[in-house]
Amino acid sequence: MVKKLLKLLLFGILFIGMEKLIRTQTDGFRLEKTISDFAPKEEWETSFPLPNAEIFNQPFYFLGSGVQCYAFVSADGETVLKVFKHYHLWPSSKILRKLPLPKFLQNWKNSILAKREKRIGSIFASAQIAQNQLQQQTGVFHLNLNPKKRRYPKLTIFDKIGIRYELDLSKTPFLLQKKADLIFSYLETHKEKTMEIIDSLFTCIHNRTELGISNTDPIMHRNFGIRDGEVMEIDIGSFISNPHVKNPLFAKRELFYETLELKDWISKHTPELTKYFEQKLLQAIRT
C-alpha cells in the first residue's frame, strides 16, 4: 500500500514537473487557450472587410506571449497575428454558467462571471479603439471579436518549439497588425535615427491625447515599436477613452511620463542628444 502511494506521489511530481517544463518551453501556449466561450455581442461587431487572402495562405510563427494575447508573425515578416488568451478562464464560463450550485454559491459564481465579462470587455474595447481610432499608429488593420458570426480560413501556426497547429480563426477572437521592431532594439542598430524617433514619438502621443485616448500601460520597451521610421503603439490592450487628456494640462503630463524611458535610454546611449530631447519636451510643455 505504501509503495503504491509512493508511486502515485512520484508520478504526480513527474507530471507536474513535465507540465511546468512544457509551459516554460512554449511560453504557456496551448491551442485550447485561444478558443472563446463568450457569446457574440453587438458591441463587439466590426465592419471591416476581410484582408487579402494571401495573408492567410502562409504560415505564422510564434513571436511572443503578452498579458492579453499570443502573437505570431507571418512567414513574410510583414504581419502579426494576435489571438486573445482565455487560459485564465477555468473552469470555462460556459461550464460555470451551467454548473448546478447551491444557493449560497450562486453569488460567488455570478461574481466570477461578471469579473470575466468585465475584463474581456475592457480588452476588446481597447482593441476596437486601436483599430477604429488609432489604426495608423497601431498598425491594426483587421479585428474580429465575434468569430462565430464570420467565416475565416484555417491558419497554419507554429509554436515556440516548432510544433505545427491548424488554428480555426472562426473560433477565436483575433486581430492582424503590421509588424514593427521594438523601439529600443531598433535604436540600438539605428542610433543615427534617434532624433527622428524622438520627433515621431512626441507626435504619436500628441495625436492620441488629442483624440481623448489614454494608454494605461505605456511601458516603452515592450509596447512601442518602429515601422518605416515611424513610432507605433504595438500593445493593443490598454487603451481607454479619457476626455480629460484633451485638456492641455493632462496631455502634457502624459507626454512627460510616457517619454521618461526614452530619456533614460538617450542619456546612456546617445547623450549628445539629451539637450535636443529636453528642448523638445520643454517646447511641448510650454505650448
N, C-alpha and C positions, 0 to 999 in steps of 0.2 A: 504493500500500500504506500509506504514511504517512498519507495523507488518510483512508483507511478507518479506521485505528486511532484517529486524532484524532476522527472522527465517533462511533465507538463509545465513546470515552472521554467525549466531550461528552454523549452520550445517557445514559451511566451516571451522570454527575454530575447531570444534569437529573432523572433517575428518582429518585435518592437524595434530591435536594432536594425534589421533589414529595412523596415518601413522608413525609419529615420534616414538611413543611408540613401535610399532611393529618392526620398523627398529632397535631400540635400543636393543630390546629383542632378535632379530635374528641376530645381527651384520650385518644387511643390506642384508642378503641372500634372494634372490628370484630365482626360477629356471630359469626364463626367462633371468636373468642377465648372465647366463653361456652359452647361445647359441650364437654362432658366426655367423655373416653375411658376413664374408670375403670369397672370392672365394679361392679355393685351389691354392697354388703356388708351383712351382717345388723346390724352395729353402727351403721350409718348409717340404719337404719329409724326412721321416726317414725309415730306412730299418730293424729295429729290429723286431724280431718275436713277436707274441702275447705272453703275460705271461701265466702262468698256469691258467687253468680255475677255480681252487679253489679260486683264489683271487677274482673273480667276483661272486662267489657263497656264499658270506657273506655280511651282511650289513656294511655300513660305517657311522660313527657318526661324527657330526660337531666337528672340532678341533679348528679352528680359522679363522680369516679373515685378510689377509695381503694387501699390496698395489696392488699386481697383481693377487692374487689368493684367492679362498676359499679352505680351507684344511679340509679333513675328514680322520679319522683314522679307519682302518678295525677292525672288531669285535675281531680278534685275537691279535690286538695291534702291528702287525708287519709291516703294510704298510700304507703309507699316500697317499691319492688321492688328487691331486691339480687340480682344474678347474680354468681356466683363467677368470677373470672378464671382462664383457662387459657392465656394468651398466652405465659407463660414455659415452657410445656411443648413445646419444639421441639427436635428432632423429637418428634412426639407419642409418648406412652408406648405407644400401640397399635402404631405403626410400629416403635418401638425394640425392643419385645418380639419382633417377628417378623424383625428385621433380622439377616441371617446375618453374623456377625462371626467373625474368627479367635479362637482360644482366648485369646490374650494380651489381647484387648479385652473378653472376657466379664466380667471383674471390674469394669472401668470401666462397662460397660452396667448390670450389676446394682447398682452403687453409685449411679448416676444414678436408676435406677428406685426404689431404696429411699429416696433423699432426697426424691423427688417424693411418694411414698406417705406418708412421714412428715410432710411439710409440709401436704399436703391433709388428712391425718388430724387434725392439730392444729387446723387451721382449722375443720373440720367438728365436732370435739369441742367447740370453743368455741361454735359456733353452736347446738349441742344444749344446752349449759349456758344460753345466752341464752334459749332457748325453754322448756326443761323446768324450770329452777330460778329464772330471773330474768325471767320473762315480764312481770311488772308493771313492772319498772324498765328493761327494754329495749324494750318495746313489740312484741316479735316474737310474732306470732300465727299464723304458718304457716311451716313449714320442710319442704323436700323435698330430701334429699341423694341419693336413689336415683331419679332422674327416669324411668328406663326401666321402673320397676315400677309407675308410676301414670300415668293418662291425664289430661292437662290441655289446656285450650283454647289456641289460638294467641293471642298478645297483640300488639297494635299498640304499637310503641315508636318514639320519635323521638330521634335522636342530637343531639349538641350543636349541629350546624349545620342541624338540621331535616330530615334525611333519614329517611324512613319505613322501618321494617322490620317483618316479621312474626316474632316470637320464639316458637319452639315450646318451651313450658315442659316438654314431655315429653322434652326432650333436654338440659336444663341444670339443675344444682342451683340452687335459688333460695330466697329467703325473702321474706316480707311483714312489714312493720313499720309501726307507727303513725308518722306524720310528726311530727317535733319541730323546733323552731327551735334553732339553735346557741346555746349558753348565753350567750356574750358579745354576740351580735347581739341576743338577747332583752333582756339587761340594758341595752344602750345605749338602748333605747326604753322600758324599764320600770324605771328606776332606783329608783322608789318600791317595787318588789317585791324589792329586793336582800336585805333581811333575811329574807324568806320563802324566798328561794332558798338562802341560807346554811343555814337550818334543813333544807331539803329535801335539800341535798347531803350534809350530815352524816348524815342518816337513810339516804340511798341507800347510802353507803359502809359505814355500820354494818350495814345489813341484809345486804349482800353478804358482808362478812367473817364475820358470824355463821353463814353457810352454809358457810364454809370455801372461799370462792372469791376469787381474786385477779384483778385486771386488770393484765396485764403492759405495757399501753400506755395509762396513764391521762392522756393529754395532753388537758387540759380544753377548749381552744378548738376542737378538731375532733372530739372523741369524746364530749362530753356535750351534751345538749340539754334543752329545756324544752317540755313539753306540758301544757296545762291547769294551769299554775302549778307543776308538779312536775318535778324533775330526772330525766332519763333517761340511761342509758348507751347511746348510739346506735351505737357501734362494736361489732361482734359477733365480731371475730376474735381477741381477745386474752385471753379468759377461761380460767383454768386452775383445776383443783381443787387447793387448797392448805390442808390441815388445820391448818398452823401458824398461819394468821391467825385461827383460833378462839381462840388464846391472846391475852388482852388486850394483852400487851406488843407482839406483832406487829401486832395490829389497830390499835393507837394509832399505831404507826409508819406504817402505810399511810395512815391518816387524815391524819396530819401532812403527808406528802409529796404526797398527792393533792390537797390543798387549797391548796398554795402558790401555784398560778397564780391562783386566785380571790383570795387575799390580796393579791397584787400588783395585780390589777385594782381591787380596792376602794381600795387606798392611792392610786391615781391618779384614780379616777372618783367614788368616794363615800367620801372619807377620814373623814367623820363616823361611818362605820360600822366603822372599823378596830377601835375598842375593843370593839364588840359581837362582831366576828369572833374577836378574841383571847380574849375571855371564854368564848365558845362552845367554842373549841378547848381552852382550859385546863380547862374543865369536863369535856370529853370525855376528856382525857388523865388527869385525876385520878380519874375514876370507876372 
